[in-house]
């Protein structure tokens, strides 16, 4: 009985290992892509100004390093727009406080639509370690679109930032020799359990 249970447990572990290795998620490259942006502030339309297009509203902005792509149109734009938004070619999106106070002016929503992506958007990993208050949510709404909501955020220090790593949609991994070997071992362990049990006949 114990031997059978051990076989089942080991086969289960191997199956979990195979399942974990079957999908691969990785940072999404933004190299060569451009992004169009829209936003709201406290429920009303907010202009986002594109650094690439002489601060024209909405973009598009080409994703390049190291320049930032957008500034928000609230406050005195020539001196202290509340937020600067930067996209790196490695898929890292950063929101920088630009008020000098660490407290942007309310509740924001942002929608970023990409063209020329190397693959589909699959997920977002947030790093909010430099925020002391408020909340941030991120949602992938289409293969080329990601949305953010910022509610009452405060930064630990002036000009700090929080970041969001954009990841590619997972793709099935190519079977490797090691993976095939694990699959064979799992089948071998389960085979005795599937075999019919012969009962001993009494004479």
C-alpha positions in Angstrom: 0.0 0.0 0.0 2.8 2.4 1.0 4.7 1.6 -2.2 1.6 2.4 -4.3 1.1 5.7 -2.5 4.7 6.7 -3.0 4.4 5.9 -6.8 1.3 8.1 -7.0 3.0 11.0 -5.1 6.1 10.8 -7.3 4.1 10.7 -10.5 2.1 13.7 -9.3 5.3 15.6 -8.6 6.6 14.8 -12.0 3.4 15.9 -13.6 3.5 19.2 -11.8 7.1 19.7 -12.9 6.1 19.1 -16.5 3.1 21.4 -16.3 5.3 24.2 -14.8 7.8 23.9 -17.6 5.2 23.7 -20.4 4.5 27.5 -20.3 7.2 30.2 -20.4 6.6 33.9 -19.6 9.3 36.5 -20.3 9.6 40.3 -20.5 8.1 41.7 -23.6 10.5 43.6 -25.9 9.2 47.0 -26.8 12.1 47.7 -29.2 10.9 49.3 -32.4 7.3 49.8 -31.1 5.3 52.9 -30.6 2.6 53.7 -28.1 -0.5 55.9 -28.2 -1.9 57.1 -24.8 -5.1 58.4 -23.3 -5.8 59.3 -19.7 -8.2 60.7 -17.1 -7.7 62.6 -13.9 -10.4 62.6 -11.2 -12.9 61.3 -13.8 -12.2 64.0 -16.4 -10.1 63.8 -19.6 -6.4 64.4 -19.0 -4.0 65.3 -21.8 -0.8 63.2 -22.1 2.0 65.0 -24.0 4.4 63.1 -26.2 8.0 63.9 -25.8 8.7 62.6 -29.3 6.3 64.9 -31.0 7.0 68.3 -29.5 4.6 67.5 -26.6 1.7 66.9 -28.9 -1.3 65.3 -27.2 -1.5 61.6 -27.0 1.4 60.6 -29.1 2.2 58.3 -30.7 5.6 58.1 -29.0 8.4 55.8 -30.1 9.8 53.6 -27.4 13.5 54.4 -27.1 16.1 54.4 -24.3 16.7 56.5 -22.2 14.3 59.3 -22.9 10.8 59.4 -21.3 7.8 59.1 -23.6 5.0 61.1 -21.9 4.3 63.8 -19.3 0.8 64.5 -17.9 -0.8 67.8 -18.9 -1.9 68.8 -15.3 -0.1 71.5 -13.4 2.3 73.9 -15.0 3.5 71.7 -17.9 6.6 73.7 -18.6 7.7 73.4 -14.9 6.1 70.6 -13.0 3.7 68.2 -14.7 2.6 65.8 -12.1 4.0 62.6 -13.7 6.6 61.6 -16.2 6.0 58.2 -17.9 8.9 56.2 -19.4 8.9 53.0 -21.4 12.2 51.0 -21.7 12.8 48.7 -24.7 13.0 45.9 -22.2 9.4 46.2 -21.4 9.7 48.2 -18.1 7.2 51.0 -17.7 8.0 53.7 -15.0 5.8 56.4 -13.5 7.9 59.2 -12.0 6.6 61.8 -9.5 7.4 65.2 -11.0 5.7 67.5 -8.5 8.7 67.7 -6.2 6.4 66.8 -3.4 5.8 63.1 -3.9 2.1 63.6 -4.2 0.5 63.7 -7.7 -2.8 65.4 -7.8 -5.5 62.7 -7.5 -6.9 59.6 -9.2 -5.5 58.8 -12.6 -6.3 56.2 -15.3 -4.1 55.5 -18.3 -4.6 53.4 -21.4 -1.6 52.6 -23.6 -2.0 51.0 -27.1 1.1 49.7 -28.8 1.9 49.2 -32.5 4.8 47.1 -33.8 5.1 44.8 -30.8 7.3 41.7 -31.1 4.5 39.6 -29.5 1.3 39.8 -27.5 1.0 41.4 -24.0 0.4 38.7 -21.4 0.7 40.2 -18.0 2.1 43.0 -15.7 4.4 42.7 -12.7 4.1 45.8 -10.4 6.8 47.1 -8.1 5.2 49.6 -5.7 7.9 49.5 -3.1 8.5 53.3 -3.2 4.8 54.1 -2.6 3.7 55.0 0.9 0.0 55.4 0.2 -2.7 54.7 -2.4 -3.1 51.9 -4.9 -2.2 50.9 -8.4 -3.9 48.3 -10.6 -2.8 47.1 -14.1 -4.9 45.2 -16.6 -4.1 43.8 -20.0 -7.3 44.4 -22.0 -6.1 43.3 -25.4 -2.9 41.8 -26.9 -1.7 45.3 -27.6 -3.3 47.3 -24.8 -2.6 47.8 -21.1 -4.5 50.0 -18.6 -3.4 51.4 -15.3 -5.4 53.0 -12.5 -3.7 55.1 -9.8 -5.8 56.0 -6.7 -4.3 58.6 -4.3 -0.7 57.5 -4.6 2.1 59.1 -2.6 5.8 58.4 -3.1 8.3 58.0 -0.3 10.4 60.8 -1.7 10.1 63.5 -4.3 10.8 62.3 -7.9 10.6 58.6 -6.9 8.9 56.2 -9.2 7.0 52.9 -9.3 7.4 50.4 -12.2 5.5 47.9 -14.1 7.2 45.1 -16.1 5.2 44.2 -19.2 5.5 40.5 -20.0 4.8 38.6 -23.2 1.9 36.1 -23.4 3.1 32.6 -22.4 3.9 30.3 -25.2 4.2 26.5 -25.1 7.7 25.4 -24.6 9.5 23.1 -27.0 9.9 19.6 -25.6 13.5 19.0 -24.5 15.2 15.6 -24.0 15.0 16.1 -20.2 11.3 16.8 -20.4 10.6 13.7 -22.5 12.6 11.6 -20.0 10.5 12.9 -17.1 7.3 12.1 -19.0 8.5 8.6 -19.7 9.4 8.1 -16.0 5.9 9.3 -15.0 4.3 6.8 -17.3 6.5 4.0 -16.1 5.5 4.7 -12.5 1.8 4.8 -13.3 1.8 1.6 -15.4 1.7 -0.9 -12.5 -1.2 1.0 -11.1 -3.2 0.6 -14.3 -2.4 -3.2 -14.6 -5.2 -5.6 -13.5 -4.7 -7.1 -10.1 -4.7 -10.8 -10.0 -6.3 -12.4 -7.0 -4.9 -15.4 -5.4 -7.1 -18.4 -5.8 -7.6 -20.7 -2.9 -7.1 -24.4 -3.5 
